[in-house]
Amino acid sequence: MSATFKPYVRIVEQPTSKPMAFRYECAVRAGGPIFGANSTLENKTYPSIEIVGYVGNAVVIISCVTKDPPYCPHPHKLVGTDCQYGVCKKLFNTEQMPLAFKNLSIRHVKKKNIESVLTEREALRIDPFRTGFNHRLEASVIDLYSLRLCFQVFIDDKKGGFTNPLDPIVSEPIYDKKAMTELEICRVCACPASVDGGTEHILLCEKVVKDDILIRFYEEKNNQIIWEDYASFEMNDVHKQTAIAFTPPPYPIKNIKEPVEVFIQLKRPSDGLLSEPVPFRYLPSIIVQTCRYNNEMIKAKIVLID
């Protein structure tokens, strides 16, 4: 192995993508454990890590960080085995790898307590990406319904301590069930789309998570789905969680003579939830081109009159 090789941490099992309950401290029931992405009723799995390129003892510190970069310390706490002050700390040997964390739950911290909790985290010097703690004064910018787990591993320095840090690594996002409302399309731009797609449309909806939403198009015949595709849009096309600017996918049959009615619905990838579908129309491309030409002519006449 190269002399310049540095050991690193790898996440073997990501946390589940299904929303879970972030319990308040006053809750009667403790929150359930964080299961792994591949967990089933018959075979439960849990978030797991391993160190690549190192053999021996090590210490891992797990804390909550914000879902979006630069991954600031998140006020929510981890509770369970080996947890104290909202942080999990565990001594282990690489013979135990992959190392699974079976009893971790997430405790929801109220807005009024964010500043004090993050001040405590600062005193513990738990700041994996050295982003600082200025965000504790702006509680409104912290998303309390999503976070990531951050794994910091320190390997044996051969002097009786664990002072050699490996690069921190973050998990996939974990979402609180409270943020995952029912999906509902409130209104869609009335303009039909060309069979070629490519025209931007606007959809109004109940609140969605911008990186956990899709717009599904499909067509049915005799109660069978005969076509399915998805709209194109970026995360920054989702406005305040309630409006999406999107481009419909092309319709597969280009030489239609009459309008075709299909359906669109919202889909949440994390749990597969679908909204109620609403109708959407595709027009022959020649009709759309004619409409655009007529609109341009009307605009030109208005300019000439002015």
C-alpha positions in Angstrom: 0.0 0.0 0.0 1.3 3.5 -0.8 3.1 5.4 1.9 0.8 8.3 1.2 -2.4 6.3 1.6 -4.6 7.6 4.4 -7.2 5.3 6.1 -10.8 6.5 5.6 -14.3 5.8 6.9 -16.9 4.1 4.7 -20.6 3.9 5.5 -21.6 0.2 4.9 -25.3 0.6 5.7 -27.0 4.0 5.3 -29.9 5.0 7.5 -33.4 4.2 6.2 -34.8 6.7 3.7 -38.3 6.2 5.3 -39.4 9.1 7.5 -39.1 8.4 11.3 -40.3 10.1 14.4 -38.0 12.6 16.0 -39.4 12.5 19.6 -39.5 15.5 21.9 -37.8 15.1 25.3 -41.2 15.2 27.1 -42.6 12.4 24.9 -43.9 9.4 26.9 -42.6 7.0 24.3 -39.0 6.9 23.3 -38.3 7.2 19.6 -37.7 4.1 17.7 -34.2 3.2 16.6 -32.7 4.4 13.3 -32.9 1.4 11.0 -30.7 0.7 8.1 -31.7 1.3 4.4 -32.0 -2.4 3.8 -33.8 -3.3 7.0 -36.9 -5.6 6.8 -39.3 -7.0 9.3 -37.5 -10.3 9.2 -33.9 -9.0 9.0 -33.4 -5.7 10.8 -30.3 -3.7 9.8 -28.8 -0.5 11.3 -26.5 2.3 10.2 -23.0 0.7 10.0 -19.4 1.9 9.2 -16.0 0.4 8.6 -12.5 1.8 8.4 -10.6 1.1 5.2 -6.8 0.7 5.5 -6.4 0.5 9.3 -6.3 -2.3 11.8 -6.5 -1.6 15.6 -8.5 0.4 18.1 -10.4 3.5 17.3 -13.0 5.9 18.7 -16.1 7.0 16.7 -18.1 10.1 17.5 -21.6 10.4 15.9 -23.5 13.7 15.9 -26.3 15.3 14.0 -25.4 17.8 11.3 -27.6 19.9 8.9 -28.9 18.2 5.8 -27.4 20.7 3.4 -23.7 21.7 3.1 -21.6 23.0 4.8 -23.0 20.5 7.3 -23.2 22.6 10.4 -23.8 21.0 13.9 -27.6 20.3 14.1 -29.3 20.9 17.5 -31.2 17.6 17.6 -29.7 15.0 19.9 -28.8 11.3 19.6 -30.0 9.1 22.4 -29.3 5.5 23.2 -26.3 3.3 24.1 -23.0 5.2 24.4 -24.8 8.5 24.0 -24.3 11.5 26.3 -25.1 15.2 25.7 -26.8 14.3 22.4 -23.6 12.7 21.0 -22.7 9.1 20.6 -19.1 8.1 21.5 -17.8 4.5 21.2 -14.5 2.8 21.5 -14.1 -0.2 19.2 -11.7 -2.5 17.4 -11.6 -3.0 13.7 -12.2 -6.7 14.4 -15.8 -5.6 15.2 -16.4 -4.2 11.7 -18.7 -3.5 10.1 -19.7 -1.6 13.3 -23.5 -1.3 13.5 -25.3 1.2 15.8 -28.4 -0.6 17.0 -29.8 1.7 19.6 -29.7 5.2 18.2 -32.7 7.4 18.3 -33.2 11.1 17.4 -34.5 13.6 20.0 -36.2 16.7 18.7 -34.9 20.0 20.3 -37.4 22.8 20.4 -36.6 26.1 18.8 -36.3 27.9 22.1 -33.6 25.5 23.2 -31.5 25.6 20.0 -29.0 28.2 21.2 -28.3 26.5 24.5 -27.9 23.1 23.0 -25.5 24.3 20.3 -23.6 26.2 22.9 -23.2 23.0 24.8 -22.1 21.2 21.6 -19.5 24.0 21.1 -18.2 23.4 24.6 -17.8 19.7 23.7 -15.9 20.8 20.5 -18.2 18.7 18.3 -17.9 20.6 15.0 -16.9 18.0 12.4 -16.5 20.4 9.5 -15.4 23.4 11.5 -18.3 25.5 10.4 -18.6 27.3 13.7 -21.8 28.0 15.7 -23.1 31.4 14.5 -26.2 29.7 13.1 -27.4 29.1 16.6 -28.5 32.7 16.6 -30.7 32.2 13.5 -32.9 29.3 14.5 -35.2 30.0 11.5 -32.5 28.9 9.1 -32.2 25.4 10.7 -34.4 22.7 9.2 -35.7 20.9 12.3 -37.3 18.2 10.2 -34.3 16.7 8.4 -30.6 16.0 9.3 -27.7 13.8 8.6 -25.5 11.6 10.8 -21.9 12.6 10.9 -19.3 9.9 11.7 -15.9 11.2 13.1 -13.3 8.5 13.7 -10.1 8.9 15.6 -7.4 6.1 15.3 -4.9 5.1 17.9 -1.9 7.4 18.1 0.2 4.7 19.8 0.7 7.0 22.7 -2.3 6.1 24.8 -4.7 8.3 23.0 -6.9 8.7 19.9 -5.7 12.0 18.4 -5.4 11.0 14.7 -8.6 12.1 13.0 -9.9 10.6 9.8 -12.0 12.7 7.4 -15.6 13.0 8.7 -18.3 11.4 6.6 -22.0 12.1 6.5 -25.0 9.8 5.9 -27.9 10.2 3.6 -30.6 12.5 4.9 -33.0 11.4 7.7 -36.4 12.9 7.7 -38.9 13.5 10.5 -42.4 12.1 9.9 -43.9 15.5 10.9 -42.4 17.1 7.8 -43.9 14.4 5.5 -47.4 15.7 4.9 -49.9 14.2 2.5 -49.1 15.1 -1.1 -51.7 17.2 -2.9 -51.7 19.0 -6.2 -53.7 22.2 -5.8 -53.5 23.6 -9.4 -51.7 23.0 -12.6 -51.1 25.5 -15.4 -54.0 25.2 -17.8 -51.8 25.3 -20.9 -51.6 22.0 -22.6 -48.1 20.7 -23.6 -46.7 19.8 -27.0 -46.0 16.1 -27.6 -42.4 17.3 -27.9 -42.4 18.5 -24.3 -40.0 21.3 -23.5 -42.4 24.0 -22.4 -42.2 25.1 -18.8 -45.3 24.7 -16.7 -46.2 25.7 -13.1 -47.8 23.4 -10.5 -49.1 24.5 -7.1 -49.2 22.0 -4.3 -49.2 21.5 -0.5 -45.8 21.7 1.1 -43.1 19.3 -0.3 -39.5 18.6 0.5 -37.6 19.9 -2.5 -35.1 17.1 -2.8 -37.7 14.4 -2.1 -40.3 15.0 -4.8 -41.0 13.9 -8.3 -43.8 14.7 -10.8 -45.0 11.5 -12.4 -46.8 11.4 -15.8 -48.8 8.4 -16.9 -51.5 7.2 -19.3 -54.0 4.5 -18.7 -56.0 2.2 -21.0 -58.4 -0.4 -19.8 -57.1 0.2 -16.2 -53.6 -0.6 -17.4 -50.7 1.9 -17.3 -49.4 2.0 -20.9 -47.0 4.9 -20.5 -45.1 6.5 -17.6 -42.4 9.2 -17.4 -41.3 12.0 -15.1 -41.1 15.8 -15.4 -37.8 17.6 -15.5 -37.0 20.2 -12.8 -34.2 21.2 -10.5 -34.3 21.7 -6.7 -34.2 25.5 -7.2 -37.4 25.2 -9.3 -39.3 24.3 -6.1 -40.5 27.7 -4.7 -41.1 27.9 -1.0 -42.1 24.2 -1.0 -45.5 25.0 -2.6 -44.8 25.7 -6.3 -42.8 23.7 -8.9 -41.7 25.0 -12.3 -41.3 21.9 -14.4 -40.9 20.7 -18.0 -43.3 17.9 -19.1 -41.6 14.8 -20.6 -42.2 14.3 -24.4 -45.2 12.2 -25.2 -44.1 8.9 -26.8 -46.3 9.2 -29.9 -45.4 12.2 -31.9 -47.9 12.1 -34.8 -51.2 12.4 -32.8 -54.0 14.2 -34.5 -56.1 15.0 -31.5 -55.3 16.1 -27.9 -54.4 13.2 -25.6 -55.3 13.3 -21.9 -52.9 11.7 -19.4 -52.5 12.1 -15.7 -49.9 13.7 -13.5 -49.3 13.2 -9.8 -46.7 13.9 -7.1 -44.5 11.1 -5.9 -42.3 11.1 -2.8 -39.3 8.8 -3.4 -38.4 8.3 0.3 -41.6 6.4 1.1 -43.2 5.9 -2.4 -46.3 8.0 -1.5 -48.4 9.3 -4.4 -50.8 12.2 -4.6 -54.2 11.9 -6.2 -53.7 12.3 -10.0 -55.0 15.2 -12.0 -55.6 15.4 -15.8 -53.0 16.8 -18.1 -53.3 17.3 -21.9 -50.8 16.9 -24.7 -51.5 18.6 -28.1 -50.2 17.8 -31.6 -47.0 19.9 -32.1 -48.5 21.7 -35.1 -51.3 23.1 -33.0 -48.9 24.3 -30.3 -46.6 25.9 -33.0 -49.6 27.7 -34.5 -50.7 29.0 -31.2 -47.2 30.3 -30.5 -47.1 32.0 -33.9 -50.5 33.6 -33.4 -49.4 34.9 -29.9 -46.3 36.4 -31.4 -48.3 38.1 -34.1 -50.7 39.6 -31.6 -47.7 40.8 -29.5 -46.2 42.4 -32.6 -49.4 44.2 -33.5 -49.7 45.5 -30.0 -46.2 46.9 -30.3 -47.0 48.6 -33.6 -50.1 50.1 -32.3 -48.2 51.5 -29.3 
